[in-house]
Amino acid sequence: MLSRMVSPDSPGRVGAADSLAKYQLIMETSNDAILFVGVDGAILDANRTAESMYGYTRDELLGLAIRDLRAPDTHSVLHLQMQQALTEGMTFETHHRRRDGTIIAVEVSSRGAALLGSPVLLSVVRDISRRKIRESIQDLLYQTDQLLRGDEPLESGLAQVCEELARTFALPLLWIGLKQPDGSVHVKARGGPYSHLVEPLQVRWDTTIGGSGPTGEALRTGRVQLVSLESALPEQPWWPLVQELGLRDTLSVPMVCRAEVIGAISLYSRRNHAFDDEATGLIGHFAQQLGVMLVEATERDQLRLQTAALNAAANAIVITDAAGCITWTNHAFTKLTGYAVEEAIGQNPRLLKSGLMGDDVFAHLWSTILAGNTWSGELLNKRKDGTIYVDQQTITPVRDSSGSITHFIAIKLDGTERRRQSDHLRYLANHDSLTGLLNRRGFLEELHHFVNEGGGAGVNALLIMDLDRFKVINDTFGHAAGDTALLTAAGVLRKSLRQSDCAARYGGDEFAILLRSVTEQQAVEIAERVRQALQTSEICDGGQCIALSASIGVAMVADSDLNDDILSLADEALAHAKEGGRNQTVVYRPGPRDAAHSRSVWPSLIKSAAAQNRLVLHFQPVVSLGDGRVEWQEALIRMKDLRGELLYPGEFLPRAYRLGLTPELDLWVLHTVLAKVAQSPDLRIAVNLSGQTIQDREVLAAVEQAVATARPRPGSLMFEISETTAVRDLQRINDWIMRMRHLGCRFALDDFGTGVSSFEHVRSLAMDVVKIDGSFVRQLATDRSCLDFIEAIVSLCRSLGMSTVAECVETEEAAELLTGVGVDMGQGYLWGQPAAVP
């Protein structure tokens, strides 16, 4: 062009040639495109940089107008920009279009000039696409961080990121995939005009065929994968997508956080060599930052969910620092204590202290948690309104990476009602439901507690009282009259004993009394007062009356000898009172004759019972409450005395237990039942095992051997074990039960509800049936809480796949109530008394 503008024959030929050389040097060495544009927009000249920038040759450029290089959406302002540049000059940013149609961001510095008298525009064009991309990447990172920190779902935020990234790099398709533990890749978000085509892809990162692509390789190795898709193998699952879209290059960049590959960004282009080093570096930087943001966003989401869960939790949660200062609480804390969250933050948990707990409790609490251990227990705390409640809580220390304790987390709940129920259950477990006196368990606990506290003032008395002719009352007037006799006896004991004394219904018609710090004379006087008071009472029915009387045995014992075994001495004295004609008080005095009698009467009577054919079995049916079908028979041992009269179980079983003879009786019952089952295959019989049998490994081995030898039909033999016996050694007993199950035996938990830990331990016992103690059944008509308790037992047993049996069912009304709360079976006098034939 300049050769046309400057003639070589002109006078200024030498100067013009020099200017031309300088012009050509500037044009050809500039890193920016230089364009000379006429006022009509025609391109008059261009340098080599312009050729490489736009993809046209110089001759091609000289045949174009500037409008041809502008992006279509900038044509409307082109004329105004040219006019301003001619008059004032200007620098502005716009978008130009390359020969291949791609759009690039440019900065144009344009100024008007006169060349040989003709106005022209000198435009210096700088490609700022990379700078714009860098700025876009920085803006996008900021926007991404804001999106991921907001409340918008993670997938929605990432979808916006992908769309923006696709626009920035002018890509038809890109997606973000997260690495999954099973070897798959979860497409978390996608962008670009063809993003919908990603959905059917099954991408993996393991060594399967689906993991052999660039994304799988990037996730597996943690290295950037730049691949020309023209060399892709047709068997790849994503090959159809490559062909359909005409893709040429793909770039997969791993996202790494804390030295772990968590995912990858996969980008696709229709141009060859679309991802140069600068673009790859920018995308790599973005991927690195995005990986960190994703992990932090996931952790924030988890924290939000955890916080929401903690706030929604029914239990109060309190977090304190290492010094015990409250740093966080949930809404349940406010509901529990009355203190708002803002009132609690910064306070010490001692603001709940009631002053009703000893300092030793808190000393133990702090020593436990400061040692790094978890403390669980109950505290009597005070709410904001001053009311006292049982704060049942677990406190757990939290350590940092160095092992130092930084916080404590307390999980708290209101245990007031649970304590009340527990106290009620304990009362039921330790008291006779009919008389309200202590039962055997409660009396032995009281005795044990008394001994451990150091006893009384030196000498105490133990009394065993037995109602005379109680069996006659039951047989003549029925069990209601028998209950009246027992209630009368309990009332007499309450009136006759001192406040420091302790009385219990020990079993059947037998009562045990502990008289603290008495002389023998005082003990006898109290016993006689009780006996004589009973003589003034009688049981009547239909004009027929039976006078009450009692036999009482007294044993004087020193503090050092006071234990539950000493009851056998009072028992011996009671035996003397009965042998002497009943209705009298006898004191045990260990002389040569009495000592020999004590050692020999009951042991020899019980031990010789089997050999002398004085042991017999009675059977009581267990009946389905639904259809009245007999499910099985319970075997009940009976013993005859030397005169052949049948003894009441309460007369010999407690003595056998105190003498350690119940295992012999249990084995006799088992062998007898096994013989019956062998003779009558249709029989299903339950055998009771005493606590002494369960605790004796050798006896249990003998039971196991007897069953293994007899090989009864599966399901025909059931063992009943009392709750209090079963919970003493859960693991050992469960192991034995499982061995017996392999021999076809079934198991029932007997007397359920009398133990203080019933609900805590029943889940651990491999039982088929739970027998609800009769003390609850007898009170159904008068105590609604007993029915509620039974319903709770039924619900628990059903959840564990266990059936339920109610003991001591004597009326149709009771049977209907039990059926109503879901009890499966019943046992009691409603269906008949124990009989000699099953």
Sequence and secondary structure as in RCSB ss.txt:
>XXXX:A:sequence
MLSRMVSPDSPGRVGAADSLAKYQLIMETSNDAILFVGVDGAILDANRTAESMYGYTRDELLGLAIRDLRAPDTH
SVLHLQMQQALTEGMTFETHHRRRDGTIIAVEVSSRGAALLGSPVLLSVVRDISRRKIRESIQDLLYQTDQLLRG
DEPLESGLAQVCEELARTFALPLLWIGLKQPDGSVHVKARGGPYSHLVEPLQVRWDTTIGGSGPTGEALRTGRVQ
LVSLESALPEQPWWPLVQELGLRDTLSVPMVCRAEVIGAISLYSRRNHAFDDEATGLIGHFAQQLGVMLVEATER
DQLRLQTAALNAAANAIVITDAAGCITWTNHAFTKLTGYAVEEAIGQNPRLLKSGLMGDDVFAHLWSTILAGNTW
SGELLNKRKDGTIYVDQQTITPVRDSSGSITHFIAIKLDGTERRRQSDHLRYLANHDSLTGLLNRRGFLEELHHF
VNEGGGAGVNALLIMDLDRFKVINDTFGHAAGDTALLTAAGVLRKSLRQSDCAARYGGDEFAILLRSVTEQQAVE
IAERVRQALQTSEICDGGQCIALSASIGVAMVADSDLNDDILSLADEALAHAKEGGRNQTVVYRPGPRDAAHSRS
VWPSLIKSAAAQNRLVLHFQPVVSLGDGRVEWQEALIRMKDLRGELLYPGEFLPRAYRLGLTPELDLWVLHTVLA
KVAQSPDLRIAVNLSGQTIQDREVLAAVEQAVATARPRPGSLMFEISETTAVRDLQRINDWIMRMRHLGCRFALD
DFGTGVSSFEHVRSLAMDVVKIDGSFVRQLATDRSCLDFIEAIVSLCRSLGMSTVAECVETEEAAELLTGVGVDM
GQGYLWGQPAAVP
>XXXX:A:secstr
 HHHHS TTSTTHHHHHHHHHHHHHHHHH SSEEEEEETTSBEEEE HHHHHHHS  HHHHHTSBHHHHB GGGG
GGHHHHHHHHHHT EEEEEEEE TTS EEEEEEEEEEEEETTEEEEEEEEEE HHHHHHHHHHHHHHHHHHHHHS
SS HHHHHHHHHHHHHHHTT SEEEEEEE TTSBEEEEEEESTTGGGGTT   B SSSGGGSSHHHHHHHH S E
EEEGGG  TTSTTHHHHHHHT  EEEEEEEEETTEEEEEEEEEESSTT S HHHHHHHHHHHHHHHHHHHHHHHH
HHHHHHHHHHHH SSEEEEEETTS EEEE HHHHHHHS  HHHHTT  GGGGB S S HHHHHHHHHHHHTT  E
EEEEEEE TTS EEEEEEEEEEEE TTS EEEEEEEEEE HHHHHHHHHHHHHHHB TTT SB HHHHHHHHHHH
HHTT SSSEEEEEEEEETTHHHHHHHH HHHHHHHHHHHHHHHHHHS TT EEEEEETTEEEEEE S  HHHHHH
HHHHHHHHHHT EEEETTEEEE  EEEEEEEEEGGG SGGGHHHHHHHHHHHHHTTSSSEEEE   HHHHHHHHH
HHHHHHHHHHHTT EEEEEEEEEETTT  EEEEEEEEEEE TTS EE HHHHHHHHHHTT HHHHHHHHHHHHHH
HHHH TT  EEEEE HHHHH HHHHHHHHHHHHHH   TTSEEEEEEHHHHTTSHHHHHHHHHHHHHTT EEEEE
EET STTHHHHGGGS  SEEEE HHHHHTTTT HHHHHHHHHHHHHHHHTT EEEES   SHHHHHHHHHTT  E
E SGGG   BS  
